[in-house]
Amino acid sequence: MQFWNFLAIRLVQAFFVVFIVVSIVFFVSRVVGHPETFLLPQDATNEDIELVKEKLGLNDPIVVQYGNYLWELARLDFGQSFRGGGTSTISSIADRSVNTFKLGAAALIFAVGVAAPLGIIAALKRGRVIDWVARFLAVIGQATPSFWLGLMMIFFFAVELGWFPTGGSKGFKSLILPAISLGLLEMAAIMRLTRSGMIDVMDTDFIRTARAKGLSERVVVMRHGVRHALLPVVTVLGIGLGRLIAGSVIIEVVFAWPGIGRLIIDSIISSDFPMVQTAIIVLAASISLANVVVDMSYRLIDPRIRAGGL
């Protein structure tokens, strides 16, 4: 029962996080945005501008606009885009979400697939060449801005060498460069934490006991060492999922990747309030739910948490 209580509390917390984020976006967008300037020609009269604002409900007091917006959300009505002939915002985002999910999943696979084995090997071979190489890659990964790395990779691997396309989402090759650019920072963080976690675990008494029982080094490392070193890695992975989702906004612009991030940037430029708000809801909800899943996964990794009744 304690597990379900904990899950309910985390879901309520996630709901309030999304609510606060969306509310901030709502008020900020109303203060700085002027969508009527993008919907009318430059020679539009004041009367034309007022007609558009009235049609969009922008002449109402901001508190009234906020109340109407919350009422629509309560009915699961996410509104229609100011541009594109009144296209449903949730439909547009659903069309883009597949590409964003593919990019995020590829970046996460790259980060974990490279970082976990490299961190384990570096911990088992401390002070050797592989350890120095791993730590050097971690420093480079954490010090390099993802957008700059993306531009450099486009220049060398796409423009100069012609190995990959410069942008777009056609085929598997177009996914490689943006996935590496997006996942490099998380790869560095996961690798360093895996290395330090493995070093701490391999020096503990229960590892020495397992070796004294005659267990093979492979069993000692994989069954006892890696499993106990995973908990801090999973914690960082939950935070990293949020960074991957947020970082995809810039990477999608750099690589002309047709995902939610690029849609947000285009909508911000044109002050398309409904589209920005709906996209932020989707991203904030995704990050919050990802963290809930990570919290729940602790029970599968650490037996001490199960014994504690979570």
DOKEMI-600111 format. One line per field, with one value per residue: x, y, z of N, C-alpha, C in turn. Coordinates in steps of 0.2 Angstrom, whole numbers, plus 5000, padded with zeros to 4 digits. Example, Ala and Ser with C-alpha at 12.3 -4.5 7.8 and 13.67 -1.06 7.14 Angstrom:
2
n_x: [5066	5064]
n_y: [4972	4989]
n_z: [5039	5035]
ca_x: [5062	5068]
ca_y: [4978	4995]
ca_z: [5039	5036]
c_x: [5066	5064]
c_y: [4984	5000]
c_z: [5039	5039]
//
This chain:
310
n_x: [5004	5010	5018	5009	5003	5014	5016	5005	5006	5018	5013	5003	5012	5018	5008	5006	5018	5018	5006	5011	5021	5015	5006	5015	5021	5009	5006	5018	5019	5008	5012	5024	5021	5014	5003	4994	5002	5008	4998	4992	4994	5008	5003	4991	4977	4972	4960	4958	4968	4962	4950	4955	4962	4950	4944	4952	4951	4960	4958	4951	4952	4968	4966	4954	4956	4965	4957	4948	4956	4960	4948	4946	4956	4952	4942	4949	4952	4963	4964	4966	4978	4984	4989	4990	4977	4968	4972	4972	4980	4985	4984	4994	5006	5006	5009	5022	5028	5032	5044	5052	5052	5059	5072	5076	5076	5086	5097	5097	5100	5112	5120	5119	5123	5136	5142	5139	5146	5159	5162	5161	5172	5183	5183	5186	5199	5208	5218	5224	5227	5214	5206	5211	5207	5193	5190	5195	5186	5174	5176	5177	5165	5156	5160	5158	5147	5131	5125	5135	5144	5135	5135	5148	5149	5141	5148	5160	5157	5146	5146	5160	5164	5153	5147	5135	5118	5114	5104	5086	5075	5076	5078	5089	5102	5101	5098	5109	5119	5112	5108	5120	5125	5115	5116	5128	5132	5125	5130	5143	5141	5134	5144	5155	5148	5145	5158	5163	5154	5156	5169	5168	5159	5166	5176	5170	5164	5156	5158	5171	5168	5160	5170	5178	5170	5172	5166	5165	5175	5167	5154	5154	5156	5146	5134	5134	5142	5139	5125	5123	5129	5121	5110	5113	5116	5104	5096	5102	5100	5086	5085	5093	5084	5075	5084	5088	5075	5073	5085	5083	5076	5085	5094	5085	5083	5095	5098	5088	5077	5061	5053	5045	5052	5057	5045	5041	5050	5047	5034	5035	5042	5032	5022	5012	5002	4993	4999	5012	5009	5002	5012	5022	5015	5015	5029	5033	5024	5030	5043	5040	5033	5043	5052	5044	5043	5057	5059	5050	5057	5067	5064	5066	5079	5087	5087	5086	5077	5065	5064	5062	5049	5044]
n_y: [4994	5006	5008	5012	5023	5031	5032	5039	5051	5056	5057	5067	5078	5079	5083	5096	5102	5103	5111	5123	5127	5128	5139	5149	5150	5154	5168	5174	5174	5181	5194	5197	5194	5197	5192	5197	5205	5196	5190	5199	5210	5222	5235	5236	5242	5251	5247	5235	5228	5228	5221	5208	5205	5205	5194	5184	5184	5192	5205	5204	5205	5199	5190	5185	5179	5169	5161	5156	5149	5139	5133	5127	5118	5109	5103	5096	5102	5109	5119	5130	5133	5149	5152	5144	5141	5138	5126	5111	5111	5101	5090	5094	5094	5080	5075	5079	5073	5060	5061	5069	5060	5049	5055	5058	5045	5039	5047	5044	5030	5030	5038	5030	5017	5019	5025	5017	5004	5009	5017	5006	4998	5008	5009	4997	4996	5006	5020	5016	5016	5016	5021	5034	5039	5038	5047	5059	5060	5062	5074	5082	5080	5086	5099	5104	5113	5108	5113	5119	5109	5101	5110	5109	5096	5095	5102	5095	5081	5081	5092	5093	5079	5072	5061	5061	5067	5085	5089	5087	5073	5061	5045	5033	5038	5052	5053	5051	5061	5072	5064	5060	5073	5078	5068	5068	5075	5069	5057	5059	5063	5051	5041	5046	5045	5031	5026	5031	5026	5012	5010	5013	5003	4991	4991	4987	4977	4966	4963	4958	4947	4940	4936	4929	4917	4911	4914	4918	4932	4938	4936	4942	4956	4959	4954	4958	4970	4979	4980	4986	4998	5005	5013	5027	5031	5029	5039	5050	5048	5050	5064	5067	5064	5074	5084	5080	5081	5095	5099	5095	5105	5115	5107	5102	5113	5116	5105	5106	5097	5090	5091	5093	5102	5111	5116	5123	5134	5140	5144	5152	5163	5168	5171	5162	5158	5147	5136	5136	5134	5122	5113	5115	5110	5096	5093	5096	5088	5075	5076	5076	5064	5055	5056	5051	5038	5034	5036	5025	5014	5012	5002	4990	4990	4992	4981	4986	4996	4990	4982	4992	4995	5003]
n_z: [5000	5004	4993	4982	4988	4988	4974	4970	4977	4970	4957	4959	4963	4950	4942	4948	4945	4931	4930	4936	4927	4915	4918	4920	4907	4900	4906	4903	4889	4885	4889	4882	4869	4852	4843	4833	4824	4816	4809	4801	4787	4784	4782	4789	4796	4812	4815	4809	4817	4829	4827	4824	4837	4845	4840	4843	4857	4864	4869	4881	4899	4906	4917	4914	4902	4906	4915	4906	4898	4907	4909	4897	4896	4906	4900	4891	4880	4869	4861	4846	4833	4830	4818	4801	4797	4808	4814	4824	4839	4847	4838	4828	4836	4840	4827	4826	4837	4836	4829	4838	4849	4843	4841	4854	4860	4852	4856	4870	4869	4863	4873	4885	4880	4877	4888	4900	4898	4896	4907	4917	4913	4914	4928	4932	4927	4933	4932	4920	4902	4896	4906	4907	4894	4895	4905	4899	4888	4895	4901	4889	4884	4893	4893	4880	4871	4865	4854	4847	4845	4836	4825	4821	4818	4807	4798	4796	4794	4786	4777	4772	4771	4767	4772	4780	4779	4779	4787	4791	4791	4785	4783	4792	4793	4794	4807	4815	4818	4825	4836	4842	4845	4854	4864	4869	4881	4891	4890	4895	4908	4914	4912	4920	4933	4933	4933	4945	4954	4952	4957	4970	4974	4971	4981	4993	5007	5004	4991	4992	4999	4990	4981	4989	4991	4979	4967	4950	4942	4932	4937	4949	4946	4937	4943	4956	4957	4947	4948	4961	4959	4950	4955	4959	4945	4939	4945	4940	4927	4926	4928	4917	4907	4906	4903	4890	4883	4884	4878	4865	4859	4854	4846	4837	4829	4824	4816	4808	4811	4811	4823	4840	4847	4837	4832	4843	4844	4831	4834	4845	4839	4830	4839	4842	4853	4858	4852	4858	4871	4872	4867	4877	4888	4884	4884	4897	4904	4900	4905	4918	4920	4916	4927	4937	4933	4934	4948	4952	4947	4956	4965	4959	4957	4969	4982	4996	4996	4993	5004	5013	5012	5001]
ca_x: [5000	5014	5020	5003	5003	5020	5015	4999	5009	5022	5008	5000	5017	5020	5003	5007	5024	5015	5002	5015	5025	5010	5004	5021	5021	5004	5007	5024	5018	5004	5016	5029	5019	5009	5001	4991	5007	5010	4992	4990	5000	5011	4999	4984	4974	4971	4953	4960	4971	4957	4946	4959	4962	4944	4942	4957	4950	4966	4955	4949	4957	4972	4964	4948	4959	4968	4951	4945	4961	4960	4942	4946	4960	4949	4938	4954	4952	4970	4964	4968	4984	4983	4991	4988	4969	4965	4974	4972	4987	4987	4986	5001	5011	5006	5012	5029	5030	5036	5051	5055	5053	5065	5078	5077	5077	5092	5102	5098	5103	5119	5123	5119	5126	5143	5144	5139	5152	5165	5162	5163	5179	5187	5183	5190	5206	5210	5225	5227	5225	5207	5203	5212	5203	5186	5189	5196	5180	5169	5177	5175	5157	5153	5162	5156	5140	5128	5123	5142	5146	5131	5137	5155	5148	5138	5153	5165	5154	5140	5148	5166	5165	5147	5144	5128	5114	5115	5098	5080	5073	5075	5082	5093	5108	5100	5097	5115	5123	5109	5108	5126	5126	5111	5117	5135	5132	5122	5135	5149	5138	5133	5150	5158	5145	5146	5165	5164	5150	5159	5175	5165	5156	5171	5180	5166	5166	5152	5162	5177	5165	5158	5176	5180	5166	5174	5162	5170	5175	5161	5148	5155	5156	5139	5128	5134	5145	5135	5118	5123	5132	5116	5105	5114	5115	5097	5094	5105	5096	5080	5087	5095	5079	5073	5089	5087	5069	5074	5090	5081	5073	5090	5096	5081	5083	5102	5098	5081	5073	5054	5050	5041	5056	5057	5039	5040	5054	5043	5028	5037	5043	5026	5018	5007	5001	4990	5004	5017	5006	5001	5019	5025	5011	5017	5036	5033	5021	5034	5048	5038	5032	5049	5055	5040	5045	5063	5058	5047	5062	5072	5062	5068	5086	5089	5082	5085	5071	5059	5063	5059	5041	5041]
ca_y: [5000	5012	5010	5015	5030	5035	5034	5044	5058	5058	5059	5074	5083	5080	5088	5103	5105	5105	5117	5129	5128	5131	5145	5154	5151	5158	5175	5177	5174	5187	5200	5199	5192	5201	5188	5201	5208	5191	5188	5205	5214	5228	5241	5235	5248	5250	5244	5228	5225	5227	5215	5202	5204	5203	5187	5179	5185	5196	5211	5202	5205	5193	5185	5181	5174	5163	5157	5153	5144	5133	5129	5123	5113	5105	5099	5093	5106	5112	5125	5129	5137	5156	5151	5138	5140	5135	5119	5109	5111	5094	5086	5096	5091	5073	5073	5080	5070	5054	5063	5070	5053	5045	5058	5057	5038	5038	5050	5040	5024	5032	5040	5024	5012	5021	5027	5012	5000	5013	5018	5000	4996	5013	5008	4991	4997	5012	5022	5013	5020	5016	5025	5041	5041	5039	5053	5064	5060	5064	5081	5085	5079	5090	5106	5106	5115	5104	5117	5120	5102	5100	5114	5107	5089	5096	5105	5090	5075	5082	5096	5091	5072	5070	5055	5061	5073	5091	5090	5084	5067	5056	5039	5032	5042	5059	5053	5049	5067	5075	5060	5061	5080	5078	5063	5068	5078	5064	5051	5061	5062	5044	5038	5048	5042	5024	5024	5032	5021	5005	5010	5013	4996	4986	4991	4985	4970	4961	4961	4954	4941	4936	4933	4923	4912	4907	4917	4921	4939	4941	4936	4947	4962	4960	4953	4962	4976	4984	4982	4991	5005	5008	5017	5034	5032	5029	5045	5055	5047	5054	5071	5068	5063	5081	5088	5078	5084	5102	5101	5094	5111	5118	5102	5101	5119	5116	5100	5106	5091	5092	5089	5098	5108	5116	5119	5128	5140	5143	5146	5158	5168	5170	5172	5157	5156	5140	5130	5136	5132	5115	5110	5115	5105	5090	5092	5096	5081	5070	5076	5074	5057	5051	5056	5047	5031	5033	5034	5019	5009	5011	4996	4985	4990	4991	4978	4989	5000	4986	4980	4998	4996	5008]
ca_z: [5000	5004	4986	4979	4991	4985	4967	4970	4979	4965	4951	4961	4962	4943	4940	4950	4942	4924	4930	4937	4921	4910	4920	4919	4900	4898	4907	4900	4882	4885	4890	4877	4862	4849	4837	4828	4820	4811	4806	4797	4783	4788	4781	4792	4800	4819	4816	4808	4822	4835	4825	4825	4844	4848	4837	4847	4864	4867	4872	4888	4904	4906	4921	4911	4897	4910	4917	4900	4896	4912	4908	4891	4898	4910	4895	4886	4873	4869	4857	4839	4832	4827	4811	4798	4796	4814	4815	4831	4842	4849	4832	4826	4841	4839	4821	4827	4843	4834	4827	4844	4852	4839	4842	4861	4861	4849	4860	4876	4868	4862	4879	4890	4877	4877	4895	4905	4897	4896	4915	4921	4911	4917	4935	4933	4925	4935	4931	4914	4896	4895	4911	4905	4888	4897	4909	4894	4884	4899	4901	4883	4883	4898	4891	4873	4870	4860	4847	4843	4842	4830	4819	4819	4815	4801	4793	4794	4792	4781	4771	4770	4770	4764	4775	4782	4777	4784	4791	4789	4795	4780	4784	4798	4793	4796	4815	4819	4820	4830	4842	4846	4848	4860	4869	4872	4888	4896	4890	4899	4915	4915	4912	4926	4938	4933	4935	4953	4958	4952	4961	4977	4976	4971	4987	4998	5010	5001	4985	4994	5002	4984	4978	4993	4989	4973	4961	4945	4942	4928	4941	4954	4943	4934	4947	4962	4957	4942	4950	4966	4956	4946	4958	4957	4938	4937	4947	4935	4921	4927	4927	4910	4902	4906	4899	4883	4880	4883	4873	4858	4856	4850	4842	4831	4825	4821	4811	4804	4813	4811	4830	4844	4848	4831	4832	4848	4841	4826	4837	4849	4834	4827	4845	4842	4860	4859	4850	4863	4878	4871	4867	4884	4892	4882	4886	4905	4907	4898	4909	4925	4920	4916	4933	4941	4931	4937	4955	4953	4946	4962	4969	4955	4957	4976	4987	5002	4995	4994	5011	5017	5011	4996]
c_x: [5004	5017	5015	5002	5008	5019	5010	5002	5014	5018	5005	5006	5019	5014	5004	5013	5021	5011	5006	5018	5021	5008	5009	5021	5015	5004	5013	5023	5013	5007	5020	5027	5014	5007	4998	4995	5009	5004	4990	4996	5002	5007	4992	4983	4973	4964	4954	4963	4966	4952	4949	4960	4956	4942	4946	4956	4956	4964	4953	4954	4961	4969	4958	4951	4962	4963	4948	4950	4961	4954	4942	4951	4957	4944	4942	4954	4958	4970	4967	4974	4981	4984	4989	4981	4966	4966	4974	4979	4989	4988	4992	5006	5011	5009	5020	5032	5034	5043	5055	5057	5059	5072	5080	5079	5084	5098	5103	5101	5111	5123	5124	5123	5134	5145	5144	5145	5159	5167	5164	5170	5184	5188	5187	5197	5208	5217	5228	5225	5218	5204	5205	5208	5196	5185	5190	5189	5174	5170	5175	5168	5154	5155	5160	5149	5137	5127	5130	5144	5142	5133	5144	5154	5145	5143	5158	5162	5149	5143	5154	5167	5159	5145	5137	5125	5115	5109	5092	5080	5072	5080	5086	5099	5107	5099	5104	5118	5119	5108	5114	5127	5121	5113	5124	5136	5130	5127	5141	5147	5137	5139	5154	5155	5145	5153	5165	5160	5153	5165	5173	5163	5161	5176	5176	5167	5162	5155	5168	5174	5163	5164	5179	5176	5168	5170	5167	5169	5169	5155	5148	5154	5149	5133	5128	5137	5141	5128	5118	5126	5126	5111	5107	5114	5108	5094	5096	5101	5089	5080	5089	5090	5076	5077	5089	5081	5070	5079	5088	5078	5079	5093	5092	5081	5090	5102	5092	5077	5066	5051	5047	5046	5057	5051	5038	5044	5050	5037	5029	5038	5037	5020	5011	5005	4998	4995	5009	5015	5005	5008	5022	5022	5014	5024	5036	5030	5026	5040	5046	5036	5038	5052	5051	5042	5052	5063	5055	5052	5067	5070	5065	5076	5089	5085	5081	5079	5065	5058	5061	5052	5039	5038]
c_y: [5006	5013	5014	5022	5034	5037	5039	5051	5060	5061	5066	5079	5084	5084	5095	5106	5107	5111	5123	5132	5131	5138	5151	5156	5156	5166	5178	5179	5180	5194	5202	5197	5196	5197	5192	5204	5203	5189	5193	5208	5220	5234	5240	5241	5246	5246	5236	5224	5223	5221	5208	5200	5202	5196	5182	5180	5189	5202	5210	5203	5199	5188	5181	5177	5168	5158	5153	5147	5138	5129	5125	5117	5107	5100	5096	5096	5111	5118	5124	5134	5144	5156	5145	5136	5137	5128	5117	5108	5104	5089	5088	5093	5084	5071	5074	5076	5064	5056	5065	5064	5049	5048	5057	5050	5037	5041	5047	5034	5025	5034	5034	5018	5013	5022	5021	5007	5003	5015	5012	4998	5001	5011	5002	4991	5004	5014	5020	5018	5021	5021	5033	5043	5042	5045	5059	5065	5063	5072	5085	5085	5084	5098	5108	5107	5111	5107	5118	5114	5100	5103	5111	5100	5090	5098	5099	5084	5075	5086	5094	5084	5069	5063	5055	5067	5079	5092	5086	5077	5061	5051	5039	5037	5049	5059	5053	5056	5070	5071	5060	5068	5081	5074	5064	5070	5073	5058	5053	5060	5055	5040	5039	5045	5035	5022	5025	5027	5014	5005	5010	5006	4991	4986	4989	4978	4965	4959	4956	4947	4936	4933	4928	4917	4908	4909	4919	4929	4942	4941	4941	4954	4963	4959	4957	4969	4981	4985	4987	4998	5008	5013	5025	5036	5033	5036	5051	5054	5050	5061	5072	5067	5070	5085	5086	5081	5091	5103	5099	5100	5114	5113	5102	5107	5119	5111	5100	5100	5093	5089	5094	5104	5113	5119	5124	5134	5144	5147	5152	5164	5172	5172	5168	5154	5149	5135	5130	5132	5124	5111	5110	5110	5098	5088	5092	5090	5075	5070	5074	5067	5052	5051	5052	5039	5029	5032	5027	5013	5008	5004	4990	4984	4988	4987	4981	4993	4996	4984	4986	4999	5001	5004]
c_z: [5000	4997	4982	4981	4988	4978	4966	4972	4973	4958	4953	4960	4955	4940	4942	4947	4935	4925	4931	4931	4916	4911	4919	4911	4898	4900	4904	4892	4881	4885	4885	4870	4859	4842	4831	4822	4815	4807	4801	4793	4786	4787	4784	4796	4808	4820	4814	4813	4828	4833	4826	4833	4847	4846	4841	4854	4867	4870	4879	4893	4905	4911	4918	4906	4901	4912	4911	4897	4900	4911	4902	4892	4902	4906	4890	4880	4873	4865	4850	4838	4829	4820	4808	4798	4802	4815	4822	4833	4844	4843	4829	4830	4840	4833	4822	4833	4841	4832	4833	4848	4849	4841	4849	4863	4858	4853	4867	4875	4867	4869	4884	4887	4877	4884	4899	4904	4898	4904	4919	4919	4914	4924	4937	4932	4927	4934	4924	4908	4895	4900	4909	4899	4890	4900	4904	4890	4888	4900	4895	4882	4887	4896	4885	4873	4864	4853	4843	4841	4836	4824	4816	4815	4808	4796	4791	4791	4787	4775	4768	4767	4766	4766	4777	4779	4782	4788	4788	4793	4790	4781	4790	4798	4796	4804	4818	4822	4825	4836	4846	4849	4854	4865	4872	4879	4893	4896	4895	4907	4918	4916	4918	4932	4939	4935	4943	4957	4958	4957	4968	4979	4976	4977	4993	5001	5006	4994	4986	4996	4996	4981	4982	4993	4983	4967	4956	4944	4938	4933	4946	4952	4940	4938	4953	4961	4953	4945	4956	4964	4952	4949	4957	4950	4936	4939	4942	4929	4921	4925	4920	4905	4901	4902	4891	4880	4879	4878	4866	4855	4851	4845	4835	4826	4821	4815	4807	4805	4814	4818	4834	4846	4843	4831	4837	4846	4836	4829	4841	4844	4832	4833	4844	4849	4861	4858	4855	4869	4877	4871	4874	4889	4891	4885	4894	4907	4905	4903	4916	4925	4920	4923	4938	4940	4934	4945	4957	4952	4951	4965	4965	4955	4964	4980	4994	5002	4996	5001	5016	5016	5006	4991]
//
